[in-house]
Amino acid sequence: MTTTIDAAGRIVIPKNFRDEMGLSAGTKIEVEMIDGNLRIIPKSIGTLEQRGRFTVIVMPPGTPMLQHDVVDQVLNDLREGRLR
């Protein structure tokens, strides 16, 4: 996909990429150069909110939902690591 750098040095990240990464206006990003390539990493993927007695992470709009099988696998991996 091709985009253009404007006179101020800004680039437009295509909407489908922004949506997939959960990026929106005001999102802080980290920009790195690795082997001559730019890498863009969201600085903060969510914000912490107090909901009753719980602190939860609220993800930006457009962030894909976690799938139950992925969460289950991560929890299983963590449990197995604690038992070893």
C-alpha positions as a Markdown table, in Angstrom:
| # | Residue | x | y | z |
|---|---|---|---|---|
| 1 | Met | 0.0 | 0.0 | 0.0 |
| 2 | Thr | 1.4 | 3.4 | -0.9 |
| 3 | Thr | 0.9 | 6.6 | 1.1 |
| 4 | Thr | 2.5 | 10.1 | 0.9 |
| 5 | Ile | 4.6 | 12.2 | 3.3 |
| 6 | Asp | 3.3 | 15.8 | 3.6 |
| 7 | Ala | 5.4 | 18.9 | 3.9 |
| 8 | Ala | 5.3 | 18.7 | 7.7 |
| 9 | Gly | 6.7 | 15.1 | 7.6 |
| 10 | Arg | 3.4 | 13.4 | 8.5 |
| 11 | Ile | 2.2 | 10.2 | 6.9 |
| 12 | Val | -1.3 | 8.9 | 6.7 |
| 13 | Ile | -1.7 | 5.4 | 8.2 |
| 14 | Pro | -4.4 | 3.7 | 6.1 |
| 15 | Lys | -7.8 | 3.3 | 7.9 |
| 16 | Asn | -7.8 | -0.5 | 7.8 |
| 17 | Phe | -4.4 | -0.5 | 9.5 |
| 18 | Arg | -5.5 | 2.0 | 12.1 |
| 19 | Asp | -8.6 | 0.0 | 12.8 |
| 20 | Glu | -6.7 | -3.3 | 13.1 |
| 21 | Met | -4.2 | -1.8 | 15.5 |
| 22 | Gly | -6.9 | 0.1 | 17.5 |
| 23 | Leu | -5.3 | 3.5 | 16.7 |
| 24 | Ser | -7.4 | 6.7 | 16.8 |
| 25 | Ala | -6.7 | 10.4 | 16.9 |
| 26 | Gly | -4.6 | 11.2 | 20.0 |
| 27 | Thr | -3.2 | 7.7 | 20.4 |
| 28 | Lys | 0.5 | 7.8 | 21.5 |
| 29 | Ile | 2.8 | 5.7 | 19.4 |
| 30 | Glu | 6.4 | 4.6 | 19.6 |
| 31 | Val | 8.3 | 4.8 | 16.3 |
| 32 | Glu | 11.5 | 2.8 | 15.9 |
| 33 | Met | 13.8 | 2.2 | 13.0 |
| 34 | Ile | 15.0 | -1.3 | 12.6 |
| 35 | Asp | 17.3 | -2.3 | 9.7 |
| 36 | Gly | 16.1 | 0.8 | 7.8 |
| 37 | Asn | 12.4 | 0.1 | 8.3 |
| 38 | Leu | 10.0 | 2.1 | 10.5 |
| 39 | Arg | 8.1 | 0.2 | 13.1 |
| 40 | Ile | 5.0 | 1.8 | 14.8 |
| 41 | Ile | 3.9 | 0.5 | 18.2 |
| 42 | Pro | 0.9 | 1.9 | 20.1 |
| 43 | Lys | 2.4 | 3.3 | 23.3 |
| 44 | Ser | -0.6 | 2.6 | 25.4 |
| 45 | Ile | -3.1 | 0.0 | 24.3 |
| 46 | Gly | -5.7 | 1.0 | 26.9 |
| 47 | Thr | -6.5 | 3.2 | 29.8 |
| 48 | Leu | -7.1 | 2.1 | 33.3 |
| 49 | Glu | -10.5 | 2.8 | 34.8 |
| 50 | Gln | -11.9 | 2.2 | 38.3 |
| 51 | Arg | -15.2 | 0.3 | 38.2 |
| 52 | Gly | -16.4 | -0.3 | 41.7 |
| 53 | Arg | -13.7 | -2.1 | 43.5 |
| 54 | Phe | -12.1 | -3.3 | 40.3 |
| 55 | Thr | -9.5 | -1.6 | 38.0 |
| 56 | Val | -10.1 | -2.5 | 34.4 |
| 57 | Ile | -8.3 | -1.8 | 31.1 |
| 58 | Val | -10.6 | 0.0 | 28.6 |
| 59 | Met | -9.4 | -0.5 | 25.1 |
| 60 | Pro | -9.7 | 2.2 | 22.4 |
| 61 | Pro | -12.6 | 1.9 | 19.9 |
| 62 | Gly | -11.9 | -0.5 | 17.0 |
| 63 | Thr | -9.7 | -2.8 | 19.1 |
| 64 | Pro | -10.5 | -6.4 | 18.2 |
| 65 | Met | -12.2 | -8.5 | 20.9 |
| 66 | Leu | -10.1 | -11.2 | 22.5 |
| 67 | Gln | -11.2 | -14.7 | 21.5 |
| 68 | His | -12.1 | -17.1 | 24.3 |
| 69 | Asp | -9.8 | -19.8 | 23.0 |
| 70 | Val | -6.8 | -17.3 | 23.0 |
| 71 | Val | -7.6 | -16.2 | 26.6 |
| 72 | Asp | -7.9 | -19.9 | 27.8 |
| 73 | Gln | -4.6 | -20.8 | 26.2 |
| 74 | Val | -2.8 | -17.9 | 27.8 |
| 75 | Leu | -4.3 | -18.8 | 31.2 |
| 76 | Asn | -3.3 | -22.4 | 30.8 |
| 77 | Asp | 0.3 | -21.4 | 29.8 |
| 78 | Leu | 0.5 | -19.2 | 32.9 |
| 79 | Arg | -0.8 | -21.9 | 35.2 |
| 80 | Glu | 1.6 | -24.5 | 33.8 |
| 81 | Gly | 4.5 | -22.1 | 34.3 |
| 82 | Arg | 3.6 | -21.6 | 37.9 |
| 83 | Leu | 3.5 | -25.3 | 38.6 |
| 84 | Arg | 6.9 | -26.0 | 37.3 |
